[in-house]
């Protein structure tokens, strides 16, 4: 069940077009047998639990092994990555649970400007990177000297 919840969070956080994961999906659906287009309503996903783990290489990952990053321009548990930034660096959303090698006391969450709940570690909001396409990828580490992996002790990885 937890892996499904993590997948749900990741799919929601990585949707194209900058859609807001806290807002209902009112995307158009075409009926191939009709010339009309209908709009469907899907409520936002429930508040889900997500697992944060420590990789064997000494940085935080989600339960699927995808790297988690901190943005050095965030201050006081407040994300400053919005809009196009959040499209490229999707916030890691949900209720955090400590996996293997992770200190539960360092896990927390913070509310984003759109009302979504973002996971924090040692007060730092956590993000994924869209160019990490496989578990273990760390393509965002050191990006523009402001994006860094986070160690299980709650520090930025040098």
C-alpha positions as CSV (number, residue, x, y, z in Angstrom):
1,X,0.0,0.0,0.0
2,X,2.8,2.4,0.8
3,X,4.5,1.9,-2.6
4,X,1.1,2.7,-4.3
5,X,0.9,5.9,-2.2
6,X,4.4,6.9,-3.2
7,X,3.7,6.2,-6.8
8,X,0.5,8.3,-6.5
9,X,2.4,11.2,-5.1
10,X,5.1,11.0,-7.7
11,X,2.6,10.8,-10.6
12,X,0.7,13.7,-9.2
13,X,3.8,15.8,-8.6
14,X,5.2,15.1,-12.1
15,X,2.2,16.0,-14.2
16,X,2.9,18.1,-17.2
17,X,1.8,21.6,-17.7
18,X,2.4,22.8,-14.2
19,X,-1.0,21.5,-13.0
20,X,-1.7,22.0,-9.3
21,X,-1.9,18.7,-7.5
22,X,-4.2,20.2,-4.9
23,X,-6.8,21.3,-7.5
24,X,-9.4,19.0,-9.1
25,X,-8.7,17.7,-12.6
26,X,-11.1,19.2,-15.0
27,X,-9.4,18.0,-18.1
28,X,-11.4,17.5,-21.2
29,X,-12.2,13.9,-22.3
30,X,-13.2,13.2,-25.8
31,X,-15.8,10.5,-26.6
32,X,-14.7,8.8,-29.8
33,X,-18.3,8.0,-30.7
34,X,-19.5,11.6,-30.2
35,X,-18.5,15.0,-31.6
36,X,-18.8,16.6,-28.1
37,X,-16.1,16.9,-25.4
38,X,-17.1,16.4,-21.8
39,X,-15.2,17.6,-18.7
40,X,-14.7,15.1,-15.9
41,X,-14.1,16.0,-12.2
42,X,-11.6,14.1,-10.2
43,X,-11.0,15.2,-6.6
44,X,-7.4,15.8,-5.5
45,X,-5.5,12.8,-4.2
46,X,-5.9,12.0,-0.5
47,X,-3.3,13.0,2.0
48,X,-0.9,10.1,1.5
49,X,2.0,8.7,3.5
50,X,5.4,8.6,1.7
51,X,8.5,6.8,2.8
52,X,11.9,8.5,2.9
53,X,14.9,6.2,2.9
54,X,18.7,6.5,3.0
55,X,20.5,5.1,0.0
56,X,23.6,2.9,0.3
57,X,25.6,5.9,-1.1
58,X,24.5,8.2,1.8
59,X,21.7,10.4,0.5
60,X,17.9,10.5,0.9
61,X,15.6,8.8,-1.6
62,X,11.9,8.0,-1.8
63,X,10.8,4.4,-1.3
64,X,11.4,3.7,-5.0
65,X,15.0,4.8,-4.8
66,X,14.6,8.2,-6.5
67,X,16.9,10.9,-5.2
68,X,15.5,13.7,-3.0
69,X,17.0,17.2,-3.1
70,X,17.1,20.4,-1.1
71,X,17.0,23.9,-2.6
72,X,19.4,26.3,-0.9
73,X,17.2,29.3,-1.7
74,X,14.4,27.9,0.6
75,X,14.3,29.6,4.0
76,X,12.6,28.6,7.2
77,X,10.9,25.5,5.8
78,X,9.3,27.7,3.1
79,X,9.6,26.6,-0.5
80,X,10.7,29.3,-3.0
81,X,10.4,26.9,-5.9
82,X,7.1,27.7,-7.7
83,X,5.7,27.6,-11.2
84,X,8.3,26.5,-13.8
85,X,10.8,25.7,-11.1
86,X,8.3,23.3,-9.5
87,X,7.6,21.7,-12.9
88,X,11.3,20.8,-13.2
89,X,11.8,20.2,-9.5
90,X,8.5,18.6,-8.3
91,X,8.0,19.0,-4.5
92,X,7.9,15.7,-2.6
93,X,4.4,15.7,-1.2
94,X,2.8,13.7,1.6
95,X,2.9,12.6,5.2
96,X,6.5,11.4,5.8
97,X,7.5,8.0,7.3
98,X,11.1,7.2,8.1
99,X,12.4,4.3,6.2
100,X,15.7,2.5,6.8
101,X,18.5,4.8,7.8
102,X,16.3,7.9,8.3
103,X,15.8,9.8,11.5
104,X,12.0,10.2,12.1
105,X,12.7,13.2,14.3
106,X,14.2,15.1,11.3
107,X,11.1,14.4,9.1
108,X,8.4,17.0,8.9
109,X,6.2,18.9,6.5
110,X,5.4,22.4,5.4
111,X,2.5,23.9,3.6
112,X,3.2,25.3,0.1
113,X,1.6,28.5,-1.2
114,X,-1.0,26.3,-3.0
115,X,-1.9,24.4,0.1
116,X,-0.1,21.2,-0.8
117,X,1.9,19.5,2.1
118,X,5.6,19.1,1.2
119,X,7.9,16.8,3.1
120,X,10.8,18.4,4.9
121,X,14.0,16.9,6.4
122,X,15.9,18.8,9.0
123,X,13.6,21.8,8.1
124,X,14.5,21.6,4.4
125,X,11.7,21.1,1.8
126,X,12.4,18.1,-0.4
127,X,12.1,17.8,-4.1
128,X,12.5,15.3,-7.0
129,X,14.2,16.2,-10.3
130,X,12.5,15.4,-13.6
131,X,15.8,14.5,-15.2
132,X,16.3,11.6,-12.7
133,X,14.6,8.9,-14.7
134,X,15.8,5.8,-12.9
135,X,16.2,4.9,-9.2
136,X,19.7,6.0,-8.0
137,X,20.0,8.8,-10.6
138,X,21.4,12.0,-9.1
139,X,21.5,14.3,-12.1
140,X,20.3,17.3,-10.0
141,X,23.1,17.2,-7.5
142,X,25.0,20.5,-7.5
143,X,22.7,21.9,-10.2
144,X,23.4,25.7,-10.5
145,X,25.1,25.4,-7.2
146,X,21.7,25.6,-5.4
147,X,20.3,22.0,-5.6
148,X,21.9,19.3,-3.4
149,X,21.2,15.8,-2.2
150,X,20.5,15.5,1.5
151,X,22.3,13.1,3.8
152,X,20.5,11.0,6.4
153,X,22.1,13.3,9.1
154,X,20.1,16.2,7.7
155,X,23.0,18.0,6.0
156,X,23.5,18.9,2.3
157,X,25.8,16.4,0.5
158,X,28.9,18.2,-0.7
